[in-house]
Structures are given as structure tokens and as C-alpha cells.
Amino acid sequence: MNYFVVAPDGQKYGPVDLAGLNEWAQRNRVLPSTIVEDGATGTRMQASTIQGIIFPPTMAGGLLPPSPYASYPRMDVRADNGSGDMTLVWIMSVLTLGGSLCCPIISIVTGIVAITMAVSAKKKGHPQAQTGFVVAIVCTVLGVGWYVGLFAYGMINAMAHPIR
């Protein structure tokens, strides 16, 4: 059976099974008066009413102070390692090359976005961030370079064959 520990501010921590509740009780993270919610039914109760939780013996002055609630694992916290940023790097890099065929401003904008997302992914520690950064720069240079080359070709062609 899974439970959620309910902090005084209403924040839920868990899910955690009975073994986890016992571990937290031994660390004074769960006290007998702590509100616990049954994961299956949503029923709330004091931790002291749950059979199987073993609380540590009290000291002369009572229980040790509980650990801060912030140290509980949260059920909805996900580490952001930059995977979403890297997805954008690959998409924007392809759009940079494709955009150069029709509109140079697309190449410039998508190239800048790809480079920015690669930098963001690198700050978050994504293992492919450096590769993405290099690919984004190469695609941006190629995309913009393609347009510059076409423009230069058009200018040279216009000078070689002026309209009379």
C-alpha cells in the first residue's frame, strides 16, 4: 500500500510504502502526529494510527526535531537534463538548412534558436549538448552561406549580363 505524507502547508510527499514510512519515522521526518494520506482511498489519518510504523524512542526532552519537509522526495519533481532543449536543437538545425532554400530570415532566426537551445542544454548537463552546439553552428553557417552565395551569384550574373 502506498501513502503520501501531507506537510502543514498541504504539499504532498511520496508515494511511499510502509518501509519508506518507517525509514522516515526513524529519521524523525514522520512523527506520530504527521498527517498521512492513503494512496488508494485518499483517506487522511495521523501516522500513529497506521499499523506497522515504528517510531524511534523519545529522548529526555522528547523527540528530535523533524527534518525539514523540503528534504522529502516529491512525486512530481522531474530533473531537467536539457532533453527538450536538444530536441529543439535538432529541429531548428534542420529548419535552418531548409529555410535557406526559401527565406534567409528563417535560417538566421532558427539558427540563433538552435544555438541558444544548445547552450541551455549544455548548462543543464546534457551529454550531447556540445555536439548539438557544433551542428547548430554548422547548419547556421551553411544556411546563411547558401543565401549569401546565391545573392553573390545573382550579382555577378547581373554584372556579366546587364540589361540593355
C-alpha positions as CSV (number, residue, x, y, z in Angstrom):
1,M,0.0,0.0,0.0
2,N,1.3,3.5,-0.8
3,Y,0.9,6.6,1.3
4,F,1.6,10.3,0.9
5,V,2.9,12.5,3.7
6,V,1.0,15.7,3.9
7,A,3.0,18.7,5.1
8,P,1.5,21.5,7.2
9,D,1.4,23.7,4.1
10,G,-0.6,21.0,2.2
11,Q,2.2,19.8,0.0
12,K,2.2,16.0,-0.6
13,Y,5.4,13.9,-0.5
14,G,5.6,10.4,-1.8
15,P,4.2,8.0,-2.8
16,V,6.0,5.8,-0.2
17,D,5.3,2.3,1.1
18,L,5.2,1.2,4.7
19,A,9.0,0.5,4.7
20,G,9.6,4.1,3.4
21,L,7.3,5.5,6.2
22,N,9.4,3.5,8.7
23,E,12.6,4.9,7.3
24,W,11.2,8.5,7.5
25,A,9.9,7.8,11.1
26,Q,13.4,6.7,12.1
27,R,14.8,9.9,10.7
28,N,12.1,11.9,12.5
29,R,10.7,13.1,9.2
30,V,7.4,11.4,10.1
31,L,6.1,11.9,13.6
32,P,3.2,10.2,15.3
33,S,1.1,13.4,14.7
34,T,2.1,13.7,11.0
35,I,-0.9,13.5,8.6
36,V,-0.6,10.7,6.1
37,E,-2.9,10.1,3.1
38,D,-3.8,6.6,1.9
39,G,-2.7,6.5,-1.8
40,A,-5.6,4.2,-2.8
41,T,-8.5,5.8,-1.0
42,G,-7.3,9.4,-0.3
43,T,-8.3,9.0,3.4
44,R,-6.1,11.1,5.7
45,M,-5.0,9.9,9.2
46,Q,-2.3,10.5,11.7
47,A,0.8,8.4,11.2
48,S,0.4,6.9,14.7
49,T,-2.8,5.1,13.5
50,I,-1.0,3.2,10.8
51,Q,-0.1,-0.3,11.9
52,G,3.5,-1.2,11.3
53,I,5.1,2.2,11.7
54,I,7.8,2.0,14.3
55,F,8.7,5.4,15.8
56,P,12.1,5.9,17.4
57,P,12.3,6.0,21.2
58,T,11.9,9.5,22.7
59,M,14.8,11.3,24.3
60,A,14.6,13.0,27.7
61,G,13.4,16.3,26.1
62,G,11.0,14.5,23.6
63,L,11.5,13.6,20.0
64,L,14.4,15.0,18.0
65,P,13.3,17.9,15.8
66,P,11.9,16.7,12.5
67,S,13.9,17.1,9.3
68,P,12.7,19.9,7.0
69,Y,9.9,18.9,4.7
70,A,11.9,20.1,1.7
71,S,14.2,17.1,2.1
72,Y,11.3,14.7,1.3
73,P,11.2,13.3,-2.2
74,R,8.4,14.8,-4.3
75,M,6.3,12.8,-6.6
76,D,6.1,15.4,-9.4
77,V,9.6,16.8,-9.5
78,R,11.5,15.8,-12.6
79,A,15.1,16.7,-13.3
80,D,15.6,18.7,-16.4
81,N,18.7,17.5,-18.1
82,G,18.1,19.5,-21.3
83,S,16.5,16.7,-23.4
84,G,13.7,19.1,-24.5
85,D,16.3,21.7,-25.4
86,M,18.2,19.2,-27.5
87,T,15.1,18.2,-29.4
88,L,14.7,21.8,-30.4
89,V,18.4,22.0,-31.4
90,W,17.9,19.1,-33.9
91,I,14.6,20.5,-35.2
92,M,15.9,24.1,-35.6
93,S,19.1,22.9,-37.2
94,V,17.1,21.1,-39.9
95,L,14.9,24.1,-40.3
96,T,17.9,26.3,-40.7
97,L,19.1,24.4,-43.7
98,G,15.6,24.0,-45.2
99,G,14.8,27.7,-44.6
100,S,17.8,28.8,-46.5
101,L,16.2,27.5,-49.7
102,C,13.2,29.8,-49.4
103,C,13.8,32.6,-46.9
104,P,17.1,33.7,-45.4
105,I,15.5,35.2,-42.4
106,I,14.2,31.7,-41.4
107,S,17.8,30.5,-41.5
108,I,19.0,33.3,-39.2
109,V,16.2,33.0,-36.7
110,T,16.2,29.2,-36.4
111,G,20.0,29.1,-36.3
112,I,20.0,31.5,-33.4
113,V,17.3,29.5,-31.6
114,A,19.3,26.2,-32.2
115,I,22.5,27.7,-30.8
116,T,20.7,29.2,-27.8
117,M,19.0,25.9,-27.0
118,A,22.3,24.0,-27.3
119,V,23.9,26.4,-24.8
120,S,20.9,25.9,-22.5
121,A,21.2,22.1,-22.8
122,K,24.9,22.3,-22.0
123,K,24.2,24.3,-18.8
124,K,21.8,21.6,-17.8
125,G,24.4,18.9,-18.4
126,H,23.0,17.1,-21.4
127,P,25.7,14.8,-22.8
128,Q,25.0,15.7,-26.5
129,A,24.9,19.4,-25.9
130,Q,28.4,20.1,-27.3
131,T,27.6,18.1,-30.5
132,G,24.3,19.9,-30.8
133,F,26.1,23.2,-30.5
134,V,28.5,22.4,-33.2
135,V,25.7,21.1,-35.5
136,A,23.7,24.2,-34.9
137,I,26.6,26.5,-35.8
138,V,27.5,24.5,-38.9
139,C,23.8,24.5,-40.1
140,T,23.5,28.2,-39.4
141,V,26.7,29.0,-41.3
142,L,25.7,26.7,-44.2
143,G,22.1,28.1,-44.3
144,V,23.2,31.7,-44.3
145,G,26.2,31.0,-46.5
146,W,23.8,29.4,-49.1
147,Y,21.8,32.6,-49.3
148,V,24.9,34.8,-49.4
149,G,26.3,32.6,-52.2
150,L,23.1,32.8,-54.2
151,F,23.0,36.5,-53.7
152,A,26.6,36.9,-54.8
153,Y,25.9,34.6,-57.9
154,G,23.0,36.8,-58.8
155,M,25.0,40.0,-58.5
156,I,27.9,38.6,-60.6
157,N,25.5,37.3,-63.2
158,A,23.7,40.7,-63.4
159,M,27.1,42.4,-63.9
160,A,28.2,40.0,-66.6
161,H,24.9,40.2,-68.5
162,P,23.5,43.7,-68.0
163,I,20.1,44.6,-69.4
164,R,20.4,46.9,-72.4
